[in-house]
Amino acid sequence: MSRKNQTKKRKNVEPKKGPDKFILYFSILMTVFGAIMIFDASVYKANESFADPFHFLKLQLVWIVIGLIIGLFLYIYDYRKLQRLSLLGMIISVVTLILVLLLGEDINGSKRWFSFGPLPPLQPAEFAKIAVILYLSSWMSSNKYFSDKTKVELKGSFLKSLVSFGAIVGVIALLIMLEPDLGTTMIIGTTSFIMYFIAKEGSDHAKLTFMSLLVLFIPLVIIAALLEPYRIGRVSTYLHLLTTGEISDPRGDGYQMQQILIGIGSGGFLGKGFGQSRQRFGYLVENTAFTDSIFAVILEELGFLGGTILVAAWTIFLWRGFKIGLNAPDKQGKLLAIGITVWLTLQALLNMGANVGLIPLTGIPAPFLSYGGSSTIVTLAGIGILLNISKHSKG
């Protein structure tokens, strides 16, 4: 081969780059920290129910290994080829969400989980998060509705794309609401709208998207929040706390929030120290000490300082994730990276906000930190895709 052809061939080869270092180290440290805190927060429950203090840690480690294997595969596999699998993933997600309503295990009036004997249950709604992001990124990067258009064409194109978008997201949202699971519905809906917002650049498109968000999405969330009695109880507890600074019905709807605030208040600025939480000893209801309310245990043990470090880390994660998306070599990569970043950051912020009384309790798990197979697997899978895109970043 001549020198000229060799030079030309080298120019056509995409330069090899490593993954984003912050996202990689952040994910490793958060996974390790989460496993440690799950062990710490679950010791009492594990001893009480299984006579094995490591019971929940062992199960979490299994889910972490599975998530790492899937995440490693998605890091190596070219993310652009995921477009071929996105429709299949969406179909599987819809089918499993229907099946869980018909065949799922009923726990406290909710049908969200498939149970498999002694194994922890799996939650299809968690997998729907990444399925929706994959499908929307593929659809909006290739659909003609999102191509460049003049102002005259924009309104017609916008309405057509909005109807199609609403049908895609609406089916998933409706099935998850029927479980019922408002928190997951809010995360999927908000993430989807943000992806739709950035899919077609331009101020006119942005204005129309924002108005549709106000007109369609917010009223639906409010109506859904008022349809279930337990949600009304959580909202009224939150509003009473917000207006008076006191917990209403501390033995009923306000019990969980009262115990959370007791733990956080006793932690102070530096915390009681690792392993010194008292709220984990059955005061936080059911298994929430190491699932939905694990951030409250972290604040009790590591204090305001520890919580501030976590919030700062997630803020940097949001910045790095958006940077990966904006520097992606194609539109699919841009939408995929920003969708994953918004999903994980929004979920983390909603969990932390609920645990300090900034928003009503939602039952949303904290990424990396909360015990749970489904959440752990999809979180690590999403990180694998995000790191994959970062390898091809132009920046």
C-alpha positions in Angstrom: 0.0 0.0 0.0 1.3 3.5 -0.9 2.0 6.1 1.7 -0.8 8.3 0.3 -3.4 5.5 0.8 -2.0 4.7 4.3 -2.3 8.4 5.3 -5.9 8.5 3.9 -6.8 5.4 5.8 -5.5 6.8 9.1 -7.6 9.9 8.6 -10.8 7.9 8.2 -10.2 5.9 11.4 -11.9 7.5 14.5 -9.2 8.2 17.1 -9.5 6.0 20.2 -10.4 7.8 23.4 -11.0 6.6 26.9 -14.2 7.1 28.9 -15.0 10.3 30.8 -12.8 10.0 33.9 -15.2 11.8 36.3 -18.2 9.7 35.3 -16.2 6.5 35.6 -14.7 7.3 39.0 -18.0 8.8 40.3 -19.8 5.6 39.3 -17.2 3.3 41.0 -17.1 5.3 44.2 -20.9 5.7 44.4 -21.4 1.9 43.8 -18.9 1.1 46.6 -20.3 3.7 48.9 -23.8 2.5 48.2 -23.0 -1.1 49.1 -21.4 0.0 52.4 -24.4 2.1 53.3 -26.8 -0.6 52.4 -25.0 -3.0 54.7 -24.9 -0.4 57.5 -28.6 0.6 57.1 -29.9 -3.0 56.7 -28.0 -4.8 59.6 -31.0 -4.6 62.0 -33.5 -5.8 59.5 -31.2 -8.6 58.2 -30.6 -9.9 61.7 -34.2 -9.7 62.7 -35.6 -11.5 59.6 -32.7 -13.7 58.4 -30.2 -14.0 61.3 -27.6 -12.9 58.9 -26.3 -9.3 59.0 -24.9 -9.6 55.5 -28.1 -10.9 53.9 -29.1 -7.7 52.0 -25.5 -6.8 51.2 -24.9 -10.3 49.6 -28.0 -9.8 47.4 -27.0 -6.3 46.4 -23.5 -7.5 45.4 -25.2 -10.0 43.1 -27.2 -7.2 41.4 -24.0 -5.1 41.2 -22.1 -7.9 39.4 -25.0 -8.4 37.0 -25.2 -4.6 36.4 -21.5 -4.3 35.8 -21.5 -7.2 33.2 -24.4 -5.5 31.3 -22.8 -2.1 31.7 -19.4 -3.3 30.4 -21.1 -4.9 27.4 -23.0 -1.6 26.7 -19.7 0.3 27.1 -18.0 -1.9 24.5 -20.9 -2.3 22.1 -21.2 0.6 19.6 -24.0 2.8 21.0 -25.1 3.6 17.4 -26.1 0.0 16.8 -28.6 0.3 19.7 -30.9 2.0 17.3 -31.7 -1.4 15.8 -32.7 -2.8 19.2 -34.7 0.2 20.5 -38.1 -0.8 19.0 -37.7 -4.3 20.4 -36.8 -2.9 23.8 -39.9 -0.7 23.7 -42.2 -3.6 22.8 -40.7 -5.8 25.6 -41.2 -3.0 28.0 -44.8 -2.5 27.1 -45.5 -6.2 27.3 -43.9 -6.6 30.7 -45.7 -3.6 32.1 -49.0 -5.2 31.0 -48.0 -8.6 32.4 -47.1 -7.1 35.8 -50.6 -5.6 36.1 -52.1 -9.0 35.4 -49.6 -11.4 37.1 -47.5 -9.3 39.3 -47.3 -9.6 43.1 -49.6 -7.3 45.0 -47.7 -5.5 47.7 -49.6 -2.9 49.8 -52.1 -2.5 47.0 -49.5 -2.0 44.2 -48.7 -4.3 41.4 -45.1 -3.3 40.4 -43.0 -6.5 40.9 -42.5 -10.0 39.5 -41.5 -12.4 42.2 -39.3 -15.4 41.5 -39.3 -17.6 44.6 -36.5 -16.7 47.0 -34.9 -14.2 44.7 -35.7 -10.4 45.2 -38.5 -9.2 42.9 -37.9 -7.4 39.6 -39.6 -4.1 38.7 -40.5 -3.7 35.0 -41.0 0.1 35.4 -37.3 0.5 36.2 -36.3 -1.1 32.9 -38.9 1.1 31.1 -36.8 4.2 32.0 -33.9 3.1 29.8 -36.1 1.6 27.2 -38.0 4.9 26.6 -34.7 6.9 26.5 -33.2 4.4 23.9 -36.3 4.5 21.8 -36.8 8.3 21.8 -33.2 9.0 21.0 -33.4 6.7 18.0 -36.8 8.0 16.9 -36.0 11.7 17.3 -32.6 11.4 15.7 -34.0 9.9 12.5 -37.6 11.1 12.2 -38.4 13.7 9.6 -40.4 15.8 12.1 -37.2 16.8 13.8 -35.4 17.9 10.6 -34.7 21.6 9.9 -37.9 23.4 8.9 -39.0 26.9 8.0 -41.3 28.8 10.4 -44.2 28.2 8.1 -43.6 24.4 8.3 -42.8 24.4 12.0 -46.3 24.4 13.5 -47.6 21.5 11.4 -44.5 19.5 12.0 -44.6 20.3 15.7 -48.2 19.1 16.1 -47.5 15.9 14.3 -44.4 15.1 16.2 -46.1 16.1 19.5 -49.0 13.7 18.9 -46.6 10.9 18.0 -44.4 11.7 21.0 -47.5 11.8 23.3 -48.6 8.4 22.1 -45.2 6.8 22.7 -44.7 8.2 26.2 -48.4 8.2 27.1 -48.7 4.4 26.7 -45.7 3.8 29.1 -46.9 6.5 31.5 -50.4 5.1 31.7 -49.3 1.5 32.4 -47.0 2.7 35.2 -49.7 4.9 36.7 -52.0 1.9 36.9 -49.5 0.1 39.1 -49.7 2.8 40.6 -46.2 4.5 40.6 -46.4 8.3 40.3 -42.7 8.8 41.0 -41.4 6.7 38.1 -44.1 8.2 35.8 -42.8 11.7 36.7 -39.2 10.7 36.0 -40.0 9.2 32.6 -42.3 12.0 31.6 -39.9 14.8 32.6 -36.9 13.1 31.0 -38.9 12.5 27.8 -40.0 16.2 27.6 -36.4 17.4 28.1 -35.2 15.1 25.3 -38.1 16.4 23.1 -37.2 20.0 24.0 -33.6 19.6 22.7 -34.3 17.4 19.8 -35.2 20.3 17.5 -33.1 23.4 18.1 -34.6 26.8 17.7 -36.5 29.3 19.9 -39.9 28.6 18.3 -39.7 24.9 18.9 -38.6 25.6 22.5 -41.5 27.9 23.2 -44.0 25.4 21.8 -42.5 22.5 23.8 -42.5 24.5 27.0 -46.2 25.5 26.5 -47.1 21.9 25.8 -45.3 20.8 29.0 -47.4 23.3 31.0 -50.7 22.4 29.3 -50.4 18.6 29.2 -47.9 17.3 31.7 -48.3 19.3 34.9 -52.1 19.0 35.2 -51.9 15.3 34.7 -49.4 14.9 37.5 -51.6 17.0 39.8 -54.7 14.9 39.0 -52.7 11.6 39.5 -51.4 12.8 42.8 -55.0 13.4 44.0 -56.5 10.2 42.9 -54.9 8.0 45.5 -55.6 8.5 49.2 -52.0 7.8 50.3 -50.8 10.5 47.9 -53.2 13.0 49.3 -51.9 12.2 52.8 -48.3 12.7 51.7 -49.1 16.0 50.0 -51.1 17.3 53.0 -48.3 16.3 55.4 -45.8 18.2 53.2 -48.0 21.3 52.9 -48.6 21.4 56.7 -44.8 21.1 57.3 -44.1 23.8 54.7 -46.6 26.3 56.2 -46.3 25.6 59.9 -42.9 23.8 60.4 -44.7 21.0 62.2 -45.6 17.4 61.3 -49.3 16.7 61.1 -50.6 13.3 62.2 -47.2 12.0 63.5 -48.7 8.6 64.2 -50.2 8.3 60.8 -49.4 9.9 57.4 -46.7 12.1 59.0 -44.9 9.3 60.8 -42.2 8.5 58.2 -41.4 12.2 57.6 -41.2 12.8 61.4 -38.7 9.9 61.8 -36.6 11.2 58.8 -36.4 14.7 60.3 -35.5 13.3 63.7 -32.6 11.4 62.2 -31.4 14.3 60.1 -31.7 16.8 63.0 -29.7 14.5 65.3 -27.0 14.2 62.7 -26.1 17.9 62.8 -23.3 19.2 60.7 -20.8 16.4 60.9 -23.1 13.5 61.7 -23.1 10.9 64.5 -20.4 8.8 62.6 -20.6 5.7 60.5 -22.7 2.9 62.0 -24.3 5.2 64.6 -27.7 5.7 63.1 -30.7 5.0 65.4 -33.4 5.4 62.8 -32.3 2.3 61.0 -33.4 0.2 64.0 -37.0 -0.1 62.8 -38.0 3.5 63.2 -38.1 4.1 59.5 -41.0 2.0 58.2 -40.5 -1.4 56.6 -37.3 -1.6 54.6 -37.0 2.2 53.7 -33.9 2.6 55.9 -31.8 1.0 53.1 -34.1 1.7 50.1 -36.1 4.9 49.6 -34.9 6.7 52.8 -31.2 5.7 52.8 -30.3 9.3 52.2 -31.8 10.2 55.6 -29.5 7.5 57.2 -26.5 9.0 55.4 -27.4 12.5 56.7 -27.8 11.1 60.2 -24.4 9.4 60.2 -22.4 11.8 58.0 -24.3 15.0 58.6 -24.9 18.1 56.6 -21.3 18.0 55.3 -21.8 14.4 53.9 -25.0 15.4 52.2 -23.5 18.5 50.7 -20.7 16.5 49.2 -23.2 14.1 47.6 -25.2 17.0 46.1 -22.0 18.6 44.8 -21.0 15.3 43.2 -24.4 14.9 41.4 -24.1 18.6 40.2 -20.8 17.8 38.6 -22.2 14.6 37.2 -25.0 16.6 35.5 -22.4 19.0 34.0 -20.2 16.2 32.7 -23.1 14.3 31.3 -24.4 17.3 29.4 -20.9 18.0 28.1 -20.7 14.4 26.8 -24.1 14.9 25.0 -23.2 18.3 23.5 -19.9 16.9 22.2 -21.4 13.7 20.9 -20.6 13.0 17.2 -24.3 12.6 16.2 -27.8 13.5 17.3 -28.6 10.0 18.6 -25.6 10.2 20.9 -26.5 13.7 22.1 -30.1 12.7 22.9 -29.0 9.4 24.5 -26.4 11.0 26.8 -28.6 13.9 27.9 -31.5 11.6 28.5 -29.5 9.3 30.7 -27.9 12.2 32.5 -31.3 13.9 33.2 -32.9 10.6 34.3 -30.2 9.7 36.9 -29.7 13.2 38.2 -33.4 14.0 38.4 -34.0 10.7 40.3 -31.2 11.4 42.7 -32.4 15.0 43.4 -36.0 13.9 43.9 -34.9 11.2 46.4 -32.7 13.7 48.3 -35.4 16.4 48.2 -38.1 14.1 49.6 -35.7 13.0 52.4 -35.2 16.6 53.6 -38.8 17.8 53.2 -38.3 19.9 50.1 -41.0 17.8 48.3 -43.6 15.2 49.4 -42.3 11.7 49.9 -42.2 9.9 46.6 -40.9 6.4 47.1 -38.2 6.9 44.5 -34.9 5.0 45.0 -31.6 6.8 45.1 -29.3 5.7 42.1 -26.3 3.7 43.3 -27.3 4.0 47.0 -30.7 2.3 47.4 -31.0 -1.5 47.8 -32.8 -3.1 44.8 -32.0 -5.3 41.8 -33.9 -3.5 39.1 -32.7 0.0 40.0 -29.1 -1.2 40.3 -29.0 -3.0 37.0 -30.6 -0.2 34.9 -28.4 2.5 36.6 -25.2 0.6 35.8 -26.5 -0.1 32.3 -27.2 3.6 31.7 -23.7 4.5 32.9 -22.2 2.0 30.5 -24.0 3.7 27.6 -23.0 7.2 28.8 -19.3 6.1 29.0 -19.6 4.6 25.6 -20.7 7.9 24.1 -17.9 9.7 25.9 -15.4 7.6 24.0 -16.6 9.2 20.8 -16.9 12.7 22.2 -15.5 15.5 19.9 -14.4 17.6 22.9 
